[in-house]
Amino acid sequence: MARRPSTVSVASIGSIKNLAELSHLTSASTFAPSPSAPNFPRSVPSTHFSSVQSTKVQDETADIDPDELFAKCTIPEVKAKQVQLRSDAEAKQEELRVMVGERYRDLLQASTSIISMSKSARRVQEAFQETKDAIASRQQPSRENRSSNVGKEDSHLQTLQVLSAHIKLLLDAPEHLWRLIEREKYFHATWLFMLARVVHRALSHDDDQDEDGWLNQGVNIMEQFPLIQRQWETISHFRSQIVHRATLSLRIHEKSPEDTCATILTLHILESRPLTDTLTTYLSQRTRTMHTSVSKNSIITTTATPNSISMAQTNGHPLGASKLVQSKCTSPNDKLQEVKSSLLILVEVISRTVNCARNVFQSLRPTQPALAIRVLEQMHTESLAVSNSETALPSELALSTQTILSGLPSSSYFTLLPADIKSYKPYVELSSASSSVPGHFLEDKLRTWFDQSCSILRNSLDRWLLELDSVKSVWNVRSSLRKWLLTSGLVKTEQTALDTLFEEAVRKRVSAIWTDTIHRAKELFLKALSTLTASSGVVAEEFSPLSSIYIPQSVPPPPLTGSGPAAYEHPYQTYRTVLQSQLRCRTPRLQTFLNILEESAASLQKDYTRISLDQSSKRLARNLVEAYLPEAKAFCYMIADALASTTDELMNQSDTGPAMRNLIFLSRVAVEISLTSPFLNNIGCDEVVALQFRDKTGLLFDRIVNRWREHTISSAISVYDDAKFHLTLSGPSPALMESLHALSTSLHSLGLTHHPSQLTSIASSLLGLFIDKFTRDMPNGDTGRNVQVLNDANFLRCLALVWPSEVLETSSLDRLIAALQSEVQSSGGHLQPDPEQAAKEYLMRTQMLLSALLPPSSSMQPAKEGGDKISALLTYGVPGADTTFLSAVELAKVSTRFPLLLVETR
């Protein structure tokens, strides 16, 4: 690496002996230094002040006479002096060793300068002596000799001026070369370096036969001016520096084609490389740029599944979500911006490299050669030809020696240089193969490099897209890349290759995100189903219209004054969601189950809508759907199979109470997914898969309802059989009403409020089975019990008659009623005069209590014409107000202290 010439003090590097000699020379005579001798400063640097002080102490110690020392000092003091002197000697020796090691080159230069100064001083002394002798002789020259001497002096002065211009260029070149390298003007630096080399050769290569030679002019360059050789040695180091820095600058992809062309020509001219080799160097440096860009964003790892098992690969991507391993969490928007900027930088390197290579090396047409060839042609011509606008060179490439010299300090001084130096141009052989790049060679090189770069881009794109966990982010990156591609300036085949690469990477990532969404929904749904099994110990809540539909929700309080829109929006959006779930008869737990499926399906549908709206992505959307449909189909089948397996497990449980509540909850899940939930529409399955899914869930619902029906009827009959009849009532017994109320409550617990057709079918079949069980298992009892059973049978018959005859038959009840009437009459019991009317009266009184067991509409006319709103609500008649009230169920006796309770009146 070239070093700047340093100015070093003689006193800082010379020995004490040299300092003594130098001071002796200075005190002996006063002289002026020669032009070849460097001007050294007289002051000693402050860094050596301590060493000078130690030297003074050592000298004072050395002046002591040994005999006097032994006479004045004791033996320990003499030994202490000995140790001190020895340590000082060792310290000086170590200081000398370090100083010589650090300043070895400067020491050599200083020794050379001292010798030169000694010679100069000797010449000055000789000159003084000659001057003294000449003055002493006092010989006046003749007029002829005086005129000839004046002519010789003028010629010699002109020679020295030309020589000074040469030397000034060599002196100014290092500093200007540093400045050009720092400003990355390597082509200018190359021209200046070669110009300095020409100047040095003009000074060092002197021929005796040449009349205009320096020797014939009376100047011995190498002997009188050793500075020229030392200065050239300093300048010569800049060649490797320029080549190295120019090669590294080829990695900067933001440089313009003109700057890149100047850098390539630097390597071509300064190292005599063929242009084909410079093209290879240029592409290899840009490959390093790509690797550097990739390495900055390569800290990506893929996560494993929750059970610590590595996920399988889908299209080269893991099924699990990917995370960026960082010391601190970054927001999704920041991740998106990082990925987008990294990818745009990488594709920008590719496009700029290819386009810049074509601008520099490719000829557009015969009348407009390549940029590098035009620069070489301009350097080859003797004079600047007038060029048109197509072949005109940019100012940074249209160089000449005059341009280079004008940038140096005191440029007017260089007018003294010879004409051949001022018109110098680097030699270029245009007819040589090294000065051109064949078109096929350029295209082959660019094609190979483009393919390699696409491979690097493909791997990086696949890895960086793993940082994005949403299709929206991936699509944002795709839009940015396609927008960039339209203005990239690449040829059609290269644009097609990059577009195919982008589409394939986006397809992989979107498919992986969708697959991951489905698998995550599978895991959450299976985990939710596992809470319904016996091992979990969790029992599903029972649905009730009063506690689920008609319970009021608290209205969110108004936000504080001055709050933003978010303070209004979020609470009321939550309140709206709760009300919608309540109106759809969804309990919080059922909503949690369905949210797992509905939110994942809604996310997939939203992604597909966003993709399909883009007119440029029709083919990509079709490929994505084709790859996604098998996953969606398997997901639907998995849900149906998981519901069926959980149902089988619950049916095999011994504890039928909690298991039945969980089964009812499963039936609600199956009905909601099949009928009301948007899951099947959003998940994207075809009609065949959706129909099969509904068939499976329908069969599952029927299995659960059959099991529920058996359990409910057996529980209701057991309640009626275990009842004891203390007295005979004119209406149905409390035991029957309790059983019927249990049936009605159980029907409501199915949660089929928004499915009246299914609820009606289940209610009619449940009531029919209860009647069959009631008539078949009813044992004979005493007369009082038979009378009450007869009243219960009449009420059941009245309840069955409100249903259409084809839905519910009453033949078994008719036979039971006839048999009971004959038994009561034979035993002398009392029968009601009009049992049907009494049963209708009780039905009017209990129609709200048994609403689930009644059909939604009836042709039965009300017993009394009620007025206004009451008759509209009580479709089976308004009971009379003058009738004595008889409770349909057993009530506790009122305490004597009940009237004493205080009741707040408003």
Secondary structure as UniProt FT lines:
FT   HELIX           10..13
FT   HELIX           16..28
FT   TURN            35..36
FT   HELIX           46..48
FT   HELIX           49..62
FT   HELIX           66..72
FT   HELIX           75..102
FT   HELIX           104..137
FT   HELIX           143..182
FT   TURN            183..184
FT   HELIX           186..204
FT   TURN            208..209
FT   TURN            211..212
FT   TURN            214..218
FT   HELIX           221..224
FT   HELIX           227..236
FT   HELIX           238..249
FT   TURN            250..251
FT   TURN            253..254
FT   HELIX           257..270
FT   HELIX           275..295
FT   TURN            296..297
FT   STRAND          300..302
FT   TURN            306..307
FT   STRAND          313..314
FT   TURN            315..316
FT   STRAND          317..318
FT   STRAND          322..324
FT   HELIX           332..361
FT   TURN            366..367
FT   HELIX           371..380
FT   TURN            389..391
FT   TURN            395..397
FT   HELIX           401..406
FT   TURN            409..410
FT   HELIX           411..416
FT   HELIX           419..422
FT   TURN            430..431
FT   HELIX           433..435
FT   HELIX           439..465
FT   TURN            466..467
FT   HELIX           471..486
FT   HELIX           492..530
FT   TURN            531..532
FT   TURN            534..537
FT   HELIX           545..548
FT   TURN            561..562
FT   HELIX           565..583
FT   TURN            584..585
FT   HELIX           588..613
FT   HELIX           615..617
FT   HELIX           618..651
FT   HELIX           656..671
FT   HELIX           672..676
FT   HELIX           679..683
FT   HELIX           687..721
FT   HELIX           734..749
FT   TURN            753..754
FT   HELIX           756..776
FT   HELIX           783..801
FT   TURN            805..807
FT   HELIX           811..826
FT   TURN            827..828
FT   HELIX           835..846
FT   TURN            847..850
FT   HELIX           851..853
FT   HELIX           868..873
FT   TURN            875..876
FT   TURN            881..882
FT   TURN            896..897
FT   HELIX           898..900
//
